[in-house]
């Protein structure tokens, strides 16, 4: 049976359907919107849509005019007609289910289940007649790219494998779910390993940020004792206040006595290390680390998971099929949003951690008892709101930090992958950067981001730690803490603790990215959109 040939008028009719704005030229954005109005399955897949558009665009000027359109359809119609005739062996103009199965199995060497065959067949047979006419066959394949020499193979791959049909014939989102969950899991695990390895550096950083000098602590403790006596507090409360004062005076005497014997030790970091060691040995460097690990898993999971999720949203907006093809602006914005999501999620734990680290190490309260005591004190000061004290300062610092960190890492990584692919003569998908390169790249991106936003991080920490044993000062807000810090310590005070922080950040971010990239490879996670 002869199949009707399509005329230029037919081509013009179809072109007009795609040329929604009637400009005579179709951009990729126009093409994408038009295909969606036709309810063609290819409209849901950015990669396939791009392939079709590029096939239409014969002169590669990123615009489809009618000449491009007609040239494409003339060639495509011939190919589709030959394909239909090859499957329609009895030449009755109808493709039955048996004809379709025979072609899939014997010509394309595929082994589809009955359920998958029914699903694919029904997409062609949109009139539900039980057979496929030439017009149905052509309408479906006309906008299907001819990959690997066969449009039907492309359609089969997209409808069966990409949609991941289950054994019951139902479309399942299990793979997509586990893929998305995998990014969160990989991020959380990488954060735990990284933070545990670098906990001592974080402890020193917080010690330097929170501590001002012992004289201020003594003055604070004297004031607290006087207030307790004047208010007629209980004997137990007065004794507790007196013990705090005596403890701070003992620390001051020890520090003064050490000066003649250790004149060579000048740097604040060395003094911080000595003080922490004398107060609790190796254990003192891991104070708050248990809480840190509880905090860092959801924080790191949210950071990386949200980063990947946001990149996928931006990729769909930009019409790219791979997040590595995102624009630099979108990549950096995704990084900032991932950081904000992470910061907001764990901020109460962060506040509690700083309070624990700034408590008196020689206190009788240890471990969980100290943790519960500090949590109660924070709640008494102002309820749940106090756990979010300094949140806006924290978020204002986290957005640029995460944007610079994640954005810089992803951008440079993409450039390195392209360079390696070109150098080795392989596709970018098959490039795996060596671990030393991932470690170095992580250190660079982390150090850059941490240095730029460090003053904001310092002020946020002091807002969270205010009124504690180590940092007795009180602040009204961000402006107040900024002014008082500069007045007491000058501009260099805004960078107090930067050296140990960078000493922590470089290995921490390196280890974090090292673990994350390797866990992604192990879990089979990639940049392609589902």
C-alpha positions as MATLAB code, in Angstrom:
seq = 'XXXXXXXXXXXXXXXXXXXXXXXXXXXXXXXXXXXXXXXXXXXXXXXXXXXXXXXXXXXXXXXXXXXXXXXXXXXXXXXXXXXXXXXXXXXXXXXXXXXXXXXXXXXXXXXXXXXXXXXXXXXXXXXXXXXXXXXXXXXXXXXXXXXXXXXXXXXXXXXXXXXXXXXXXXXXXXXXXXXXXXXXXXXXXXXXXXXXXXXXXXXXXXXXXXXXXXXXXXXXXXXXXXXXXXXXXXXXXXXXXXXXXXXXXXXXXXXXXXXXXXXXXXXXXXXXXXXXXXXXXXXXXXXXXXXXXXXXXXXXXXXXXXXXXXXXXXXXXXXXXXXXXXXXXXXXXXXXXXXXXXXXXXXXXXXXXXXXXXXXXXXXXXXXXXXXXXXXXXXXXXXXXXXXXXXXXXXXXXXXXXXXXXXXXXXXXXXXXXXXXXXXXXXXXXXXXXXXXXXXXXXXXXXXXXXXXXXXXXXXXXXXXXXXXXXXXXXXXXXXXXXXXXXXXXXXXXXXXXXXXXXXXXXXXXXXXXXXXXXXXXXXXXXXXX';
ca = [
       0.000    0.000    0.000;
       1.412    3.398   -0.985;
       1.890    5.921    1.748;
       0.978    9.553    1.043;
       3.906   11.863    0.307;
       4.043   15.111    2.241;
       3.953   18.345    0.257;
       5.579   21.758    0.950;
       2.133   22.901    2.107;
       2.185   20.206    4.778;
       5.638   21.372    5.835;
       4.415   24.971    6.050;
       1.497   23.917    8.242;
       3.798   22.150   10.683;
       6.279   25.036   10.618;
       3.477   27.441   11.516;
       2.584   25.261   14.508;
       6.139   25.547   15.804;
       6.502   29.227   14.890;
       4.211   30.384   17.698;
       5.210   34.062   17.477;
       4.895   34.062   13.673;
       8.371   35.555   13.206;
       9.412   33.211   10.423;
      12.340   32.105   12.575;
      12.392   29.702   15.482;
      14.936   29.972   18.318;
      15.647   27.075   20.665;
      13.484   28.702   23.338;
      10.620   29.050   20.830;
      11.127   25.460   19.701;
      11.086   24.138   23.260;
       7.848   25.958   24.105;
       6.178   24.916   20.844;
       7.014   21.212   21.236;
       5.511   21.250   24.721;
       2.237   22.594   23.300;
       2.186   19.597   20.906;
       2.435   17.244   23.920;
       5.213   15.283   22.243;
       7.264   13.134   24.682;
      10.533   14.630   23.430;
       9.475   17.948   24.987;
      10.177   16.534   28.452;
      13.804   15.674   27.689;
      16.229   18.598   27.271;
      18.908   16.411   25.698;
      16.640   14.934   22.993;
      15.078   18.329   22.335;
      18.510   19.856   21.750;
      19.417   17.032   19.359;
      16.264   17.624   17.290;
      16.798   21.386   17.175;
      20.390   20.946   15.993;
      19.200   18.503   13.336;
      16.744   21.108   12.003;
      19.372   23.877   12.140;
      21.332   22.838    9.040;
      23.471   26.019    8.809;
      24.199   26.018   12.580;
      23.150   29.632   13.187;
      20.992   28.654   16.221;
      17.834   29.612   14.331;
      15.448   27.444   12.290;
      13.934   29.164    9.260;
      11.594   27.515    6.736;
      14.453   26.482    4.411;
      16.155   24.649    7.306;
      12.824   23.111    8.211;
      12.006   21.903    4.691;
      15.498   20.457    4.152;
      15.271   18.497    7.387;
      11.762   17.181    6.706;
      12.556   16.112    3.132;
      15.411   13.905    4.342;
      13.574   12.761    7.458;
      10.386   11.827    5.584;
      12.363    9.547    3.282;
      14.015    7.833    6.261;
      10.728    7.413    8.150;
       8.965    6.035    5.057;
      11.718    3.468    4.482;
      11.502    2.461    8.134;
       7.742    2.028    7.989;
       7.935   -0.096    4.825;
      10.622   -2.262    6.392;
       8.410   -3.043    9.390;
       5.166   -3.302    7.364;
       6.156   -6.526    5.605;
       2.630   -7.361    4.343;
       2.370   -3.799    2.956;
      -1.148   -3.167    4.297;
      -0.289    0.257    5.727;
      -0.788   -0.931    9.298;
       1.841   -1.932   11.858;
       0.446   -4.542   14.215;
       1.885   -5.413   17.593;
       3.416   -8.538   16.038;
       5.111   -6.452   13.316;
       6.483   -4.117   15.967;
       7.798   -6.938   18.187;
       9.459   -8.624   15.225;
      11.304   -5.410   14.295;
      12.458   -4.684   17.850;
      13.761   -8.186   18.445;
      15.131   -9.281   15.065;
      16.290   -6.014   13.489;
      17.301   -3.953   16.520;
      18.326   -6.997   18.619;
      16.432   -5.751   21.662;
      14.880   -7.949   24.353;
      11.893   -5.971   25.667;
       9.355   -7.414   28.087;
       5.681   -7.563   27.106;
       4.948   -4.661   29.444;
       7.582   -2.459   27.837;
       6.351   -3.345   24.340;
       2.806   -2.353   25.327;
       4.050    0.969   26.719;
       6.109    1.859   23.635;
       3.446    0.628   21.200;
       0.754    2.731   22.899;
       2.853    5.887   22.431;
       2.800    5.352   18.651;
      -0.835    4.234   18.552;
      -2.244    7.449   20.032;
      -5.628    6.803   18.347;
      -5.874    3.516   20.283;
      -6.866    1.453   17.217;
      -4.676   -1.545   18.013;
      -2.357   -0.808   15.066;
      -0.076    2.039   13.941;
      -0.847    3.954   10.765;
       1.814    5.703    8.711;
       0.627    9.143    9.867;
       0.845    8.084   13.528;
       4.267    6.557   12.876;
       5.508    9.713   11.125;
       4.024   12.205   13.605;
       5.749   10.466   16.492;
       9.170    9.980   14.869;
       9.379   13.322   13.090;
      10.548   15.041   16.283;
      12.595   12.101   17.512;
      16.364   12.439   16.909;
      18.047    9.725   14.828;
      20.649    8.512   17.315;
      22.731    5.414   16.610;
      21.158    5.189   13.135;
      17.577    4.575   14.215;
      14.760    6.833   15.399;
      12.835    3.838   16.717;
      15.821    2.785   18.819;
      15.991    6.344   20.194;
      12.267    6.263   20.993;
      12.604    2.856   22.632;
      15.583    3.963   24.736;
      13.800    7.113   25.841;
      10.437    5.528   26.592;
      11.674    2.295   28.151;
      15.106    2.879   29.677;
      14.931    6.584   30.475;
      11.491    6.244   32.060;
      12.752    3.122   33.902;
       9.674    0.905   33.561;
       9.346   -1.571   36.416;
       8.513   -5.247   36.125;
       4.853   -4.359   36.712;
       4.849   -1.901   33.859;
       4.555    1.114   36.172;
       6.782    4.128   35.767;
       8.926    4.273   38.869;
      10.853    7.140   40.325;
      13.018    4.916   42.491;
      16.182    5.511   40.467;
      15.593    9.249   40.425;
      14.910    9.236   44.154;
      18.039    7.283   45.007;
      20.075    9.447   42.662;
      18.905   12.589   44.450;
      19.251   10.967   47.880;
      22.736    9.788   46.902;
      24.012   13.358   46.587;
      22.744   14.155   50.090;
      24.242   10.956   51.529;
      27.598   11.471   49.815;
      27.684   15.068   51.039;
      26.850   14.105   54.622;
      29.464   11.354   54.859;
      32.174   13.503   53.309;
      31.439   16.255   55.827;
      31.686   13.909   58.822;
      35.072   12.530   57.747;
      36.423   15.975   56.931;
      35.245   17.662   60.134;
      36.537   14.908   62.422;
      39.983   15.053   60.826;
      40.211   18.808   61.351;
      38.387   19.215   64.696;
      41.484   20.535   66.592;
      41.880   23.418   64.128;
      38.227   24.359   64.570;
      38.640   24.256   68.358;
      41.634   26.626   68.224;
      39.799   28.978   65.857;
      36.770   29.270   68.159;
      39.074   29.719   71.173;
      40.859   32.651   69.500;
      37.663   34.264   68.203;
      35.822   34.071   71.518;
      38.697   34.860   73.912;
      39.631   38.467   74.353;
      41.890   38.570   77.425;
      41.683   37.130   80.937;
      41.327   40.551   82.575;
      37.949   41.025   80.879;
      36.853   37.607   82.146;
      37.964   38.496   85.695;
      36.055   41.785   85.536;
      32.970   39.966   84.283;
      33.184   37.355   87.065;
      33.663   40.046   89.759;
      30.580   41.828   88.481;
      28.562   38.593   88.524;
      29.675   37.820   92.102;
      28.760   41.320   93.294;
      25.327   41.025   91.688;
      24.725   37.657   93.348;
      25.647   39.025   96.803;
      23.626   42.232   96.360;
      20.520   40.352   95.222;
      20.648   38.001   98.192;
      21.179   34.910   96.068;
      21.500   31.468   97.594;
      24.759   30.378   99.152;
      25.222   27.811   96.401;
      24.860   30.447   93.677;
      27.298   32.789   95.418;
      29.845   29.986   95.836;
      29.530   29.111   92.158;
      30.157   32.728   91.169;
      33.109   32.948   93.555;
      34.605   29.756   92.084;
      34.406   31.229   88.582;
      36.221   34.342   89.761;
      38.936   32.316   91.495;
      39.379   30.156   88.420;
      39.864   33.167   86.135;
      42.344   34.692   88.599;
      44.292   31.402   88.751;
      44.500   31.340   84.940;
      45.767   34.930   84.951;
      48.484   34.098   87.507;
      49.560   31.023   85.548;
      49.777   33.045   82.373;
      51.783   35.772   84.117;
      54.149   33.237   85.703;
      54.823   31.593   82.345;
      55.922   34.777   80.622;
      59.578   34.859   81.817;
      60.023   31.153   81.122;
      58.560   31.159   77.626;
      59.571   34.425   76.033;
      59.988   32.741   72.662;
      56.315   31.828   72.501;
      54.666   34.940   71.149;
      51.954   33.987   68.661;
      48.307   33.841   69.844;
      47.935   30.450   68.160;
      50.817   28.928   70.127;
      49.414   30.354   73.327;
      45.964   28.978   72.473;
      47.410   25.512   71.870;
      49.330   25.605   75.189;
      46.279   26.840   77.128;
      43.986   24.188   75.692;
      46.533   21.446   76.321;
      47.042   22.511   79.957;
      43.281   22.633   80.536;
      42.432   19.210   79.186;
      45.156   17.578   77.122;
      44.196   16.084   73.770;
      40.550   15.908   74.870;
      40.381   19.709   75.027;
      40.973   19.920   71.274;
      37.872   17.801   70.623;
      35.451   19.588   72.947;
      32.187   19.943   71.040;
      33.253   17.537   68.281;
      30.487   15.046   69.070;
      27.993   17.835   68.571;
      30.014   18.916   65.545;
      29.546   15.519   63.907;
      25.815   15.579   64.715;
      25.692   18.978   63.051;
      27.979   18.422   60.093;
      26.176   15.421   58.600;
      22.895   17.256   57.906;
      24.808   20.462   57.154;
      27.082   18.881   54.562;
      24.236   16.765   53.191;
      22.072   19.871   52.722;
      24.988   21.830   51.273;
      25.910   19.336   48.557;
      22.416   17.940   48.035;
      20.805   21.380   47.679;
      23.662   22.492   45.438;
      23.067   19.575   43.066;
      19.269   20.011   43.186;
      19.525   23.746   42.459;
      21.920   23.107   39.582;
      19.371   20.741   38.062;
      16.642   23.376   38.333;
      18.882   25.958   36.650;
      19.857   23.397   33.982;
      16.215   22.923   33.053;
      15.705   26.691   32.950;
      18.736   27.115   30.684;
      17.731   24.122   28.556;
      20.929   22.092   29.043;
      21.015   18.347   29.664;
      24.081   18.309   31.899;
      24.798   20.465   34.955;
      28.437   20.786   33.891;
      27.152   22.894   30.967;
      25.548   25.464   33.269;
      26.564   29.111   33.007;
      29.025   30.388   35.632;
      26.388   32.707   37.114;
      23.958   29.833   37.683;
      26.717   27.649   39.128;
      27.730   30.285   41.676;
      24.096   31.058   42.553;
      23.428   27.347   43.107;
      26.450   27.196   45.411;
      25.208   30.132   47.469;
      21.716   28.659   47.771;
      23.136   25.312   48.857;
      25.149   27.043   51.573;
      22.144   29.021   52.833;
      19.990   25.869   53.026;
      22.716   24.102   54.995;
      23.307   27.017   57.369;
      19.633   27.505   58.170;
      19.120   23.781   58.791;
      21.830   23.404   61.446;
      22.081   26.910   62.900;
      20.615   25.990   66.346;
      23.160   23.152   66.672;
      25.881   25.580   65.609;
      24.890   28.026   68.350;
      24.872   25.278   70.973;
      28.265   24.032   69.798;
      29.861   27.466   70.211;
      28.361   27.837   73.678;
      29.766   24.460   74.726;
      33.203   25.308   73.342;
      33.179   28.672   75.139;
      32.204   27.200   78.508;
      34.643   26.683   81.349;
      36.585   23.507   80.548;
      37.287   22.968   84.249;
      33.584   22.939   85.019;
      32.229   19.905   86.875;
      29.714   19.427   84.082;
      31.009   17.257   81.239;
      29.672   15.609   78.099;
      25.910   15.395   77.734;
      25.355   17.104   81.082;
      27.250   20.168   79.861;
      25.366   20.063   76.565;
      21.964   19.959   78.268;
      22.978   22.675   80.725;
      24.051   25.030   77.924;
      20.881   24.303   75.932;
      18.773   25.172   79.000;
      20.696   28.385   79.561;
      20.191   29.476   75.946;
      16.467   28.709   76.164;
      16.124   30.656   79.433;
      17.727   33.690   77.802;
      14.997   34.031   75.192;
      13.424   30.752   74.136;
      13.945   29.127   70.722;
      14.675   32.533   69.208;
      18.045   32.594   71.000;
      19.186   29.497   69.126;
      18.928   31.590   65.939;
      20.774   34.610   67.334;
      22.928   36.051   64.540;
      21.155   33.995   61.847;
      20.932   36.863   59.348;
      24.613   37.651   59.793;
      25.349   33.951   59.346;
      23.307   33.653   56.169;
      24.784   36.855   54.743;
      28.221   35.348   55.204;
      27.322   31.825   54.129;
      25.832   32.756   50.763;
      29.008   34.371   49.369;
      31.234   31.739   51.018;
      29.332   28.773   49.605;
      28.960   30.523   46.247;
      32.710   31.145   46.040;
      33.611   27.696   47.401;
      31.214   25.427   45.473;
      31.058   27.706   42.436;
      34.831   28.017   42.102;
      35.345   24.282   42.587;
      32.702   23.345   39.984;
      33.843   25.952   37.471;
      37.529   25.034   37.616;
      36.687   21.324   37.694;
      34.651   21.696   34.478;
      37.568   23.471   32.782;
      40.003   20.761   33.927;
      37.682   17.996   32.707;
      37.439   19.636   29.274;
      41.208   20.007   29.116;
      41.791   16.378   30.091;
      39.158   15.139   27.608;
      40.818   17.064   24.791;
      44.280   15.923   25.868;
      43.319   12.230   26.068;
      40.951   12.292   23.085;
      37.979   10.928   25.054;
      34.527   12.244   25.966;
      34.158   14.444   29.035;
      31.854   11.852   30.625;
      34.761    9.386   30.815;
      37.202   11.808   32.466;
      37.980   11.214   36.140;
      40.258   13.809   37.675;
      43.085   12.337   39.778;
      42.661   12.617   43.537;
      45.623   14.955   43.990;
      43.939   17.383   41.598;
      40.627   17.187   43.514;
      42.448   17.767   46.822;
      44.348   20.779   45.463;
      41.254   22.260   43.853;
      39.280   21.876   47.083;
      41.992   23.636   49.091;
      42.076   26.558   46.642;
      38.309   27.071   46.464;
      37.823   26.677   50.228;
      40.674   29.018   51.170;
      39.487   31.672   48.731;
      35.906   31.625   50.001;
      36.837   31.453   53.706;
      39.230   34.409   53.524;
      36.758   36.691   51.774;
      33.936   36.165   54.273;
      35.978   35.587   57.453;
      35.090   38.915   59.153;
      31.378   38.098   58.866;
      32.028   34.628   60.278;
      33.954   36.121   63.214;
      31.184   38.584   64.073;
      28.550   35.845   63.803;
      30.535   33.626   66.175;
      30.839   36.415   68.740;
      27.100   37.041   68.571;
      26.510   33.347   69.250;
      29.113   33.141   72.040;
      28.297   36.423   73.813;
      27.825   36.319   77.565;
      29.782   33.073   77.983;
      32.734   32.334   80.260;
      35.185   32.837   77.389;
      33.449   35.849   75.831;
      31.585   37.867   78.497;
      30.708   40.818   76.250;
      27.090   41.488   75.238;
      25.922   42.914   71.902;
      22.734   44.473   70.586;
      23.250   43.185   67.045;
      25.550   43.050   64.051;
      26.346   46.771   63.986;
      27.139   46.783   67.704;
      29.441   43.757   67.599;
      31.250   45.230   64.587;
      31.816   48.609   66.249;
      32.941   47.154   69.580;
      35.277   44.637   67.935;
      36.979   47.336   65.841;
      37.140   49.702   68.861;
      38.808   47.077   71.061;
      41.035   45.296   68.546;
      41.127   47.414   65.395;
      40.581   46.116   61.848;
      43.044   43.199   62.430;
      40.604   42.014   65.106;
      38.136   41.131   62.347;
      40.623   38.526   61.132;
      41.506   37.085   64.530;
      41.835   33.321   64.213;
      42.132   33.441   60.407;
      45.408   31.496   60.309;
      44.138   28.445   62.230;
      40.885   28.743   60.317;
      42.705   28.523   56.983;
      44.874   25.751   58.411;
      41.594   23.954   59.038;
      39.766   25.003   55.878;
      42.414   23.875   53.373;
      42.561   20.235   54.544;
      38.868   20.185   55.552;
      37.556   21.277   52.167;
      40.130   19.112   50.379;
      39.075   16.026   52.340;
      35.401   16.916   51.910;
      35.629   17.237   48.114;
      37.910   14.195   47.901;
      35.333   12.085   49.736;
      32.381   13.614   47.873;
      33.789   13.118   44.383;
      34.847    9.538   45.118;
      31.528    8.680   46.772;
      29.685   10.101   43.755;
      31.721    7.849   41.463;
      31.171    4.872   43.760;
      27.400    5.468   43.826;
      27.247    6.082   40.081;
      25.960    9.643   40.449;
      26.513   11.984   37.504;
      25.719   15.459   36.204;
      23.070   14.440   33.691;
      19.456   15.354   34.282;
      16.998   12.549   34.915;
];
